[in-house]
Amino acid sequence: MSRPATAMLAALLAVSPVGALAQSGTPPVLTLADATQRALSSSPTIAAARLQHPIDVAGVAVAGERPNPDISYEAAKETPRQSIGASLPVELGGKRQHRIEVARATVAVGEAELSRTMTEVRREVRRVYFEAVAADLRTRMADDLRGLGQRARDAANARVVAGDVPRSDLTLSDLALANAESDLIAARGEADAALAELNTLIGQPPNTRWTLSDPLSTGAPITPQQASELAAQANGDVQVIDRQIEEQIAKVTLAKAMAVPDVSVGGAFTYDAEPEFRYGWRVTGGLTLPVFTTHKAGVAVEQATLARLRQEREAIVVRIAGSVSAALSRAAAAREQLTRYQTVIVPLALEAEQQAQAAYNGGQMSLPMLVQALMTARETRQRGLQAGLDYQHALSELERAIGSSLP
């Protein structure tokens, strides 16, 4: 492999895709880790999810409230003519404590859902970040190809002036250069759009410029054992369903406690009963009879919901196992393909470009053959770039399957 080809390959797939750092006015460096941290601190989605926590915490206080006493006043024709009484409902069966346990379980569910939301934001940052990296690489590639087109046009013009080739070669080279310039315009627009999407995700103005330093080869697939352990420990879907199951168990216990009848105790101060007495008192008590409402149906509903949640968890575990296995296979294949493009295919394409240009300049190749060679090399380099982006998409899907960020 020639030294220029090696240098161009390094520029395409191994270094920062946003220009040389030595240039003046270079935008600040933004790594994937920095972008992720910015997104976690500024994401409106995460901010909205965090607002659920104080609601759930307030629910614990609501669940711990006790029944209020009732105050009554009675006036009657018979003696005692007036009385002032009070009664207090008394909950039995530990209803209040079971309500608190349900509310605390709800807090845990909210925390698990917040964690899952943050994982989704991290995965989205990876996808958008490397979309922006790839878009900028395409811009650099299009600019490089425009330069090749310009050199080919200059060579064609020189040969036309010298009378070595017909003027149609110059027309064809002008067409190739115009197409290359059009592709460059489109690539720049896509790069600006990708960067605007990234800036929106990390809470920055859409036109903020960055030096995206992480190459498309960033990251390495993990082993199936590591993936299984990570999924078991940190999968957001499993954590949420586990917290929901714990919450539902607490609801079943509360439903059973509701079947215990409550009592009420009270008393009254009586007066205006002359001539029998002037002041008196009365003690009252009551018991709710579970005649019409026995709460058996409520218990059945909560138990059926618990059974459904447990079955859903089994389905989630099975789905995760299959998704992780598939994502690992795709990531491994994408990594191997990217490596081949980096080490073999793209260097050959770059060398073929240089050889074709030299052959045309030396009169050993016609212009149509040069254009065809340049198009082939361009398509090869585009596929190499896409291989890098496919690899990052595969890692993103692996994170989705595992339900957690990759180590």
ABEGO torsion letter per residue (X at the ends): XBAAAAAAAAAAAABBAAEBAABBGBBBBBBAAAAAAAAAAABAAAAAAAAAAAAAAAAAAAAABBBBBBBBBBBBABOBABBBBBBBBBBBGGAAAAAAAAAAAAAAAAAAAAAAAAAAAAAAAAAAAAAAAAAAAAAAAAAAAAAAAAAAAAAAAAAAAAGABBAAAAAAAAAAAAAAAAAAAAAAAAAAAAAAAAAAAAGBBAABBBBBABBAABEBBBBAAAAAAAAAAABAAAAAAAAAAAAAAAAAAAAAAAABBBBBBBBBBBBGAOAABABBBBBBBBBBBBAABAGAAAAAAAAAAAAAAAAAAAAAAAAAAAAAAAAAAAAAAAAAAAAAAAAAAAAAAAAAAAAAAAAAAAGABBAAAAAAAAAAAAAAAAAAAAAAAAAAAAAAAAAAAAGBBBX
